[in-house]
Amino acid sequence: QVLMEAWEKGVNPEGNSTNPTNWDFSNSFFFAGTVVTTIGYGNLSPSTVAGQIFCVFYALFGVPLNLAFLNQLGKGLNAHLLTLERWVQKPGRAQVQLAIFLTTGTLLFLVFPPLVFSYVEGWSYGEGFYFTFITLSTIGFGDYVVGTNPNKHYIPVYRSLTAIWIVFGLAWLALVFNVGADLMERYLQLKWHKSDLSLAEGATTKLEDEPEQPRIHIPS
Amino acid sequence: LLAAYVGYVGLGAAVLQALERPAEVQAAQHLLQEHWELLANHTCLQGPALQRLIEGIIQAYKSGITLQGNTTSLGRWDYSGSFFFSISAITTIGYGNLSPSTAAGRIFCIVFGLFGIPLNLILLNEIGQLMLLGVQRCACRLEEVFHWQNKASFLMKTCALVTGLLLFLLLPPLLFSEKEGWSYEEGFYYSFITLSTIGFGDYVIGMNADRTYPSWYKNVISLWILFGMAWLALVIKFCINLLE
């Protein structure tokens, strides 16, 4: 019983003395980041009533802030792509642009980081890839979390670098999901033959209503 | 914007540290005390053996088995539990109290999420649009009946906001405190963390082995999650519009 209570408060019972605290500034910063990005690992979570209430209101303002920030980042990434394409001097075809975007992103955010993680954390490549995907999709189970092994020694910038990677990876993956949702929607609409009336209605409501995550359309 | 973002996260970190650190220290000390007392009172029990048991318990706890009472609570991956897990995956809530431990399960989880998350986004979008349509129709009807002009739309929006607040954030914790034995504040905390898809997993419904739940419980909760998420997404969207 006592073990579980301690575990829930984030104390690691395996040591012989009180371990270095879990709520120092660096860890709290990481935790605040997981709240605002809605990843929410859960390996560490507020156990005091005050902490929980603060967490709720913190997220209420932090999540929109995060979405606005990712939106800006996505637009910036998009603009980068456009300049890159003009550089290559190919007449702009949406498919080519999309392909380049997908492959660079996949390499940079999905294929390469697990190598780093498996080296630093001692995970297998598969576990690193699993962690990468679960984190970037903001599912965030929390069964694997970077920088939480008390037996390992991490360089100080490790967490900050991971945080930067998470932010950019989130922006990229959000773009991918939005494009995917767009494609799925168009596919489903073709299948179900939505009538013109509902399309007109949809057009009037779309002025006020946008999809859940800000949709950044790759210009065709 | 970047500065505001980093500053905001830093602020949150400082506050949380101040709030949580004392409790953690206390829990650690309590644990140590119990540990030494146990070893002192039962001299037949060896230190290393106890250590191994503790490590074993932690491993089991991580994979979702709790050791309360005389038996272990198994059966978390039955159909109902797996269904709930799938929902937590594609809505990106991701509690984590239950997570695949086999390699095949994890690979499946990744592919499942890759298609499930856009699907979930579409569904939430549809529900949100339906809600918005409903609110606007009511506003139009109010305008016809009372001959207000722009005020009707504003009134309807605040009305929808308040109803949503009641329905999704203020009333469910009452249900939870009755069924799960949480305090109201814990229920509210759980509701918000779930609907915002943060999903820590420190509180999860239906996981207490000592309690019996009615059969409709999990299904109703799933519906609540879906509609509540759509509503909260709309609210956050309006907040973003205000921010920009």
Interface residues (C-beta under 8 A of the other chain):
Chain A: Q1 V2 L3 M4 E5 A6 W7 E8 K9 G10 V11 P13 E14 S17 T18 N19 T21 N22 W23 D24 F25 S28 F29 F31 A32 G33 T34 V35 V36 T38 I39 G40 Y41 G42 N43 S45 P46 S47 T48 V49 A50 G51 Q52 I53 F54 C55 V56 Y58 A59 L60 F61 G62 V63 P64 L65 N66 L67 A68 F69 N71 Q72 G126 F129 Y130 F133 I134 S137 T138 I139 G140 F141 G142 D143 F177 N178 G180 A181 M184 E185 L188 E201 G202 T205 E208 D209 E210 P211 E212 Q213 P214
Chain B: L1 L2 A4 Y5 Y8 V9 G10 G12 A13 A14 V15 L16 Q17 L19 E20 R21 A23 E24 V25 A27 A28 Q29 H30 L31 L32 E34 H35 Q51 I54 E55 I57 I58 Y61 K62 T66 Q68 S88 A89 T92 I93 G94 Y95 G96 N97 S99 S101 A103 R106 I107 C109 I110 G113 I117 P118 L119 L121 I122 L124 N125 G128 Q129 L132 L133 Q136 E185 E186 F188 Y189 F192 I193 S196 T197 I198 G199 F200 G201 D202 A233 L234 I236 K237 C239 I240 L243 E244
